[in-house]
Amino acid sequence: MKYTKTGALMLHQEAISAAQQAEADFREKHGEPWYCGFAWVKITPATSSFARQLRKAGVVDHVAWDGGYDIWNPGGSGTQSMDIKERGAVAYAGVLREAGIKAYAQSRAD
């Protein structure tokens, strides 16, 4: 599917909303686990229409070392809890995959 800048930004915002909701739901149910880490979403390939439009819009600014684009902490959570950030990354990637975009949640401990 070809994306315009507006279409890509609308989908990006939908994915951010899903990430924020998933993080809030997890936090409400489990609190804030102390296991610190990072989570992000890998969007591949960097040459896809969606990825190119995000780059034009300034959402992503460089190709990741292993290809594609990374969107770090897509829910924008200020926590250090890897569990919470992972829920947000999984939700964000899920919205993109439903739209036919190759996206994967990734994480690592701090």
Disulfide bonds with the S-S distance in Angstrom:
none
